[in-house]
Structure formats: structure tokens, C-alpha cells
Amino acid sequence: MIEAEDLQCLKAIALIGGCKGPVLVSSQTLAGTLGISPQTASRRLIALEAGLLITRSLHPDGQYVAITRDGEEALHREYSDYCRVFERKAAQFQLNGIVVSGVGEGRYYVGLPHYREQFLKMLGFSPFPGTLNIRLNRPSVQVRKKLESVDWVPIEGFTADDRTFGEARALPCSIQGYQCAIVVPGRTHYPDDVIEVIAAEGLRETLKLKDMDTVTVEVLDD
């Protein structure tokens, strides 16, 4: 886990454009921004580079720093946490059910780079490799059908290694305040009473869930 001080440094780099590409950063200017000594600023840059959250390169005019994909994901997680703190939207739909085991396909498909890039761009987070499978109770199956009338996020299919991967769609939601999304593949074998949920965290571990535990999925009103 990234230290709070390092995250603050990462945010300062992002605010001057570090997510878009290499930006000129000196220990002195970074120290002034963060209110720390240049030596401490240098140590934080070294720590971020060692954690693969930034890349650094030296040029005649100084040091250039760029935030990596892992660095962006760390900032997205921080953003999601603040959203949970400040957003207080009422749930438009609630789905209730129990946690069940899947067949393991979700871990493979969610881990494919092309899908992960789209999830990050469209949903604001890069998903944990795996899905939380939930078997809905009878009233929630009817609610699930109503979700067909709302706007889902399209996920494009692609071809890689002579294999075609189909399109999908995602619907942002939350479980116990954690940002997540219901994902429906274009071709699915799941019955109507089972949904797959992705999140930046491994929800089973984070929420200490096991099979047969009850869970509520909230689809928020826009």
C-alpha cells in the first residue's frame, strides 16, 4: 500500500500534468509545493519510482517525471474513497442476494488488458482480477429486469492472438459504499438470477464475504 506522504507527492505531480506525460520536476519546486525539505522530496520521488508509480528521466534542462498506469490507479482509488465520503445519493435500485462461487472465467476476462483499459477509462477504476458472483432473491430478479431500461456503459470487443473477445456492458453501482459495476458479457451462460460484479478491490477479501453471505447492490440515481 502506498504511504500517505508518497500519495501526496503523486497527487502534486498529477496536478502539474504528470498523468498526461513527462513533466519537469525538481526536488526544490516539489519541496516548496509540499512544504518539505528538498531532501525529503527527493526521497519521495525515489520511493515512487521504486514502487513503479512514476518514471524519471534526466535531460539537460532537468528531471522529467511521468505517472505510470499503476500510479494513475492509486490516484483513482483515492478519488473513489473521497467519493464515498462526500457523495450521498439515494439508491434508485437495490438488488439483494447471496454470494456464490463462479466458474473462474471472470478472473481471466477481467484480467485482459484491453478490457481493463476500458474499465479504467469508462468506470474510473481498474478492476481486481475476478468477479463477485451474486445470486439474486426472487424480488431482485424483477428489479434486475428493470435495469435493462437504464443506460449501461458499453465495453467494446476486440481481437487478439487470432481470438475474438466479445463486447460487454457495465452498470456502475456500489456495495457497502465501495464503487463497483455489474458486468454483463455479450454472450453469457448465467441465469437471470445471477449477476457478476467487478470492483477495484477484491470484495470477498475486503468485505470478508463468503458463499451464502447476503449482500445488497445499490444502483445510484444520476
C-alpha positions as CSV (number, residue, x, y, z in Angstrom):
1,M,0.0,0.0,0.0
2,I,1.3,3.5,-0.9
3,E,2.2,5.7,2.0
4,A,0.1,8.8,2.6
5,E,3.1,11.1,2.1
6,D,4.0,9.4,-1.1
7,L,0.4,9.7,-2.3
8,Q,0.5,13.4,-1.6
9,C,3.6,13.7,-3.7
10,L,2.0,11.7,-6.5
11,K,-1.0,14.0,-6.4
12,A,1.3,17.1,-6.7
13,I,2.9,15.6,-9.8
14,A,-0.5,14.8,-11.3
15,L,-1.7,18.4,-10.7
16,I,1.0,19.7,-13.0
17,G,0.2,17.2,-15.7
18,G,2.1,14.1,-14.8
19,C,-0.7,11.8,-15.9
20,K,-0.5,13.2,-19.4
21,G,3.2,12.7,-19.9
22,P,6.6,13.6,-18.6
23,V,6.7,17.0,-16.8
24,L,9.7,18.9,-15.5
25,V,10.1,18.4,-11.7
26,S,12.8,19.4,-9.4
27,S,13.2,18.4,-5.7
28,Q,13.3,22.1,-4.8
29,T,10.0,23.0,-6.5
30,L,8.3,19.9,-5.3
31,A,9.6,20.6,-1.8
32,G,8.0,24.1,-1.9
33,T,4.7,22.7,-3.1
34,L,4.6,20.1,-0.3
35,G,6.1,22.2,2.4
36,I,9.0,19.7,3.0
37,S,12.8,19.8,2.5
38,P,14.3,19.1,-0.9
39,Q,16.0,16.0,0.6
40,T,12.6,14.6,1.7
41,A,11.1,15.4,-1.7
42,S,14.0,13.6,-3.4
43,R,13.4,10.5,-1.1
44,R,9.7,10.5,-2.0
45,L,10.4,10.6,-5.7
46,I,12.8,7.7,-5.3
47,A,10.1,5.7,-3.3
48,L,7.5,6.4,-6.0
49,E,9.9,5.2,-8.7
50,A,10.8,2.1,-6.7
51,G,7.1,1.4,-6.4
52,L,6.7,1.7,-10.2
53,L,4.2,4.6,-9.7
54,I,6.4,7.0,-11.7
55,T,9.2,7.0,-14.2
56,R,12.0,9.5,-14.1
57,S,14.5,10.6,-16.8
58,L,17.3,13.2,-16.8
59,H,17.7,15.8,-19.6
60,P,20.0,18.8,-20.0
61,D,17.3,21.1,-18.6
62,G,16.4,18.9,-15.6
63,Q,14.5,15.9,-14.4
64,Y,11.3,14.8,-16.1
65,V,8.7,12.7,-14.3
66,A,5.7,10.8,-15.6
67,I,3.0,8.9,-13.7
68,T,2.6,5.3,-14.7
69,R,-0.6,3.3,-15.1
70,D,-0.1,1.9,-11.5
71,G,0.3,5.5,-10.3
72,E,-3.0,6.5,-12.0
73,E,-4.8,3.6,-10.4
74,A,-3.5,4.6,-7.0
75,L,-5.0,8.1,-7.6
76,H,-8.2,6.6,-8.9
77,R,-8.6,4.6,-5.6
78,E,-8.0,7.7,-3.6
79,Y,-10.6,9.5,-5.7
80,S,-13.1,6.7,-5.1
81,D,-12.6,6.9,-1.4
82,Y,-13.4,10.6,-1.3
83,C,-16.5,10.0,-3.5
84,R,-17.7,7.5,-0.8
85,V,-17.1,10.2,1.9
86,F,-18.9,13.1,0.2
87,E,-21.5,11.6,-2.2
88,R,-24.8,10.8,-0.5
89,K,-27.0,9.8,-3.4
90,A,-30.1,7.8,-2.9
91,A,-30.2,4.3,-4.4
92,Q,-32.5,4.1,-7.5
93,F,-32.5,0.3,-7.5
94,Q,-31.5,-2.2,-4.9
95,L,-30.6,-5.8,-5.6
96,N,-30.4,-8.3,-2.8
97,G,-28.9,-11.8,-2.9
98,I,-26.3,-14.2,-1.6
99,V,-22.6,-14.6,-2.6
100,V,-22.0,-17.7,-4.7
101,S,-18.9,-19.2,-6.4
102,G,-18.3,-18.7,-10.1
103,V,-16.6,-20.9,-12.6
104,G,-13.4,-18.8,-12.7
105,E,-13.9,-17.3,-16.1
106,G,-14.4,-13.8,-14.7
107,R,-10.8,-13.7,-13.4
108,Y,-9.5,-14.4,-16.9
109,Y,-11.6,-12.0,-18.8
110,V,-11.3,-9.1,-16.3
111,G,-7.6,-9.5,-16.5
112,L,-7.3,-9.0,-20.2
113,P,-5.5,-5.6,-20.9
114,H,-8.0,-4.3,-23.5
115,Y,-10.9,-4.8,-21.1
116,R,-9.0,-3.4,-18.2
117,E,-8.1,-0.2,-20.1
118,Q,-11.8,0.3,-21.0
119,F,-13.0,-0.3,-17.4
120,L,-10.4,2.3,-16.2
121,K,-11.5,4.8,-18.8
122,M,-15.3,4.3,-18.6
123,L,-15.8,3.4,-14.9
124,G,-12.9,5.2,-13.2
125,F,-11.2,2.1,-11.8
126,S,-9.1,-0.8,-12.9
127,P,-10.8,-4.0,-11.6
128,F,-9.4,-6.6,-9.3
129,P,-8.8,-9.8,-11.3
130,G,-12.0,-11.6,-10.6
131,T,-15.8,-11.0,-10.1
132,L,-18.1,-11.2,-7.2
133,N,-21.0,-13.5,-8.2
134,I,-24.3,-12.9,-6.5
135,R,-27.5,-15.0,-6.8
136,L,-30.5,-12.7,-6.5
137,N,-33.6,-13.3,-4.5
138,R,-36.9,-13.5,-6.3
139,P,-37.9,-9.8,-5.9
140,S,-34.5,-8.7,-7.0
141,V,-34.8,-10.7,-10.2
142,Q,-37.7,-8.5,-11.2
143,V,-35.6,-5.4,-10.2
144,R,-32.8,-6.8,-12.4
145,K,-35.1,-6.8,-15.4
146,K,-35.9,-3.1,-14.8
147,L,-32.2,-2.3,-15.2
148,E,-32.5,-3.1,-18.9
149,S,-34.2,0.3,-19.3
150,V,-31.3,2.3,-17.8
151,D,-28.1,3.5,-19.6
152,W,-25.3,0.9,-19.4
153,V,-21.7,1.6,-20.2
154,P,-20.6,-0.2,-23.5
155,I,-17.4,-2.2,-23.4
156,E,-16.1,-2.9,-26.9
157,G,-15.0,-6.3,-28.1
158,F,-11.6,-6.9,-29.7
159,T,-9.4,-9.5,-31.4
160,A,-6.1,-10.7,-30.0
161,D,-3.9,-13.7,-30.8
162,D,-6.3,-14.8,-33.5
163,R,-9.1,-15.0,-31.0
164,T,-12.2,-12.7,-30.8
165,F,-13.4,-11.4,-27.5
166,G,-17.0,-10.2,-27.4
167,E,-18.4,-6.9,-26.3
168,A,-19.9,-6.4,-22.9
169,R,-21.7,-3.7,-20.9
170,A,-21.3,-2.4,-17.4
171,L,-23.6,-0.6,-14.9
172,P,-22.0,1.4,-12.1
173,C,-23.2,0.5,-8.6
174,S,-21.9,0.2,-5.1
175,I,-21.7,-2.4,-2.3
176,Q,-21.3,-1.1,1.3
177,G,-20.0,2.2,-0.1
178,Y,-17.4,0.6,-2.4
179,Q,-17.6,1.7,-6.1
180,C,-18.2,-1.3,-8.4
181,A,-20.1,-2.3,-11.5
182,I,-22.4,-5.0,-12.7
183,V,-20.9,-6.6,-15.8
184,V,-22.8,-8.5,-18.4
185,P,-20.9,-10.2,-21.3
186,G,-22.4,-10.1,-24.7
187,R,-22.5,-13.9,-24.5
188,T,-23.3,-15.2,-21.1
189,H,-24.4,-18.6,-19.7
190,Y,-25.5,-17.2,-16.3
191,P,-29.3,-17.4,-15.5
192,D,-31.3,-14.3,-14.8
193,D,-30.9,-14.6,-11.1
194,V,-27.1,-14.3,-11.1
195,I,-25.0,-11.1,-11.6
196,E,-21.3,-10.5,-11.8
197,V,-19.8,-7.5,-10.0
198,I,-16.3,-6.0,-10.5
199,A,-14.5,-3.5,-8.3
200,A,-11.1,-2.1,-7.7
201,E,-10.8,-4.2,-4.6
202,G,-11.3,-7.9,-4.1
203,L,-14.7,-7.6,-2.5
204,R,-14.7,-11.0,-0.9
205,E,-11.5,-10.2,1.0
206,T,-12.2,-6.5,1.7
207,L,-15.8,-7.1,3.0
208,K,-14.9,-10.6,4.4
209,L,-17.6,-12.3,2.3
210,K,-18.0,-16.0,1.9
211,D,-20.5,-18.1,0.0
212,M,-24.1,-17.8,1.2
213,D,-23.5,-14.4,2.8
214,T,-26.2,-11.8,2.0
215,V,-25.2,-8.7,0.1
216,T,-27.0,-5.6,-1.2
217,V,-26.1,-3.9,-4.5
218,E,-27.2,-0.3,-5.0
219,V,-27.5,1.3,-8.4
220,L,-27.4,5.0,-7.7
221,D,-29.6,7.7,-9.2
222,D,-27.8,10.1,-11.5
